[in-house]
Amino acid sequence: MSNIFPLETMPSLVREFATYKTVIQNASEKTVAEYMLDLRTFFRFLKARELKISLSDAEAFDKIDISKIDLDYIKNITVEDIYEFLTYADHNRGNMAAAKSRKLSSIKGFFKYLTTKRMMLEENPAINIESPKKKQALPKFLSLEESLALLEAVKQDTDSASRIRDFSIITLFLNCGMRVSELAGINISDVDKQLRSLTVTGKGNKQRIVYLNEACREALAEYMDERLGEKHIRANSNALFLSNREQRMSVKTIQWMVYKYLDMAGLESKHYSVHKLRHTAATLMYQSGNVDVRVLKDILGHEQLNTTQIYTHVSNRNMEEAMEHNPLSVNKSIGNDK
């Protein structure tokens, strides 16, 4: 944890909270670091007001020492203080709803820890504060034709020594909807011997089974022949997908590979990303596969159903066809009434 965030600069109670998140809640180092960043900004904001430091002076703000903040100080934090901090995040830091929601979530988590786990506070000033409403944007995704074009771009890249690996990866992305971190973390031992399924580790270190369709089984079988063959015989790794250096492929390497083939398929200009392949799998499954949204939730590894429901949007084509099926659509206009 200390390699990611300098915990020694934080108040002792916040350091204890970080330990609780890591050891008890099994949160990832990245998640805990994000909590610490948010809480550091919150306490620096409170101290800046107290010390009369201009909130627009970023250099002075970043030098504020919060390490001595104790329980007595925290007991005096009010709901108004939290609202003012969110206003500061909006006006001074230009935070959108998602960023403000994350900051509030970090504050809520800290105060919940002090009230319900440590019993140090009688009241939680953040408990009734609503999260800023986020704009629910529809996810960008590749059409079926664009997805096939992306796969074809990999097939045509005959000069690439990693073509079979890359085709397997993109096939899994487009069919299974897994996150890039989940795919990077797959080990050979996570793959069912009959290639019927594989195990991935998602957010919060939660594992789930991902079932494989025919396209995935064929692509993965071809790659497994290569992975377990002479080409990688010297690889000292249980990782399923290896880089050219015979090491586990990093998230960045996988992203670079996907961008390469998006470009080759003529899709780069549409600003697709690796995560959009996850959106693509989810959308195509829902729109074309008659998949129940609750099943889709489990496939994607979502905690809440409302996260999945964004994929229940219908395409323009669906809406156009619905309008044509209205029985009143055949009603003639006045001009044709003779």
ABEGO torsion letter per residue (X at the ends): XAAABBAAABBAAAAAAAAAAAAAAGBBAAAAAAAAAAAAAAAAAAAAAAAGBBAABAAAAAABBAAABBAAAAAABBAAAAAAAAAAAAAAAGBBAAAAAAAAAAAAAAAAAAAAAAGABABBAAAABBBBBBBBBBBBBBBAAAAAAAAAAAAABAABAAAAAAAAAAAAAAAAGBBAAAAAABBAAABBAAGABBBBBBBGGBBBBBBBBAAAAAAAAAAAAAAABAAAAABBBABABBBAAGBBBBAAAAAAAAAAAAAAAGAAAAGBBAAAAAAAAAAAAAAAAGBBAAAAAAAAGBABAAAAAAAABBBAAAAAAAAAABAAAABBBAAABX
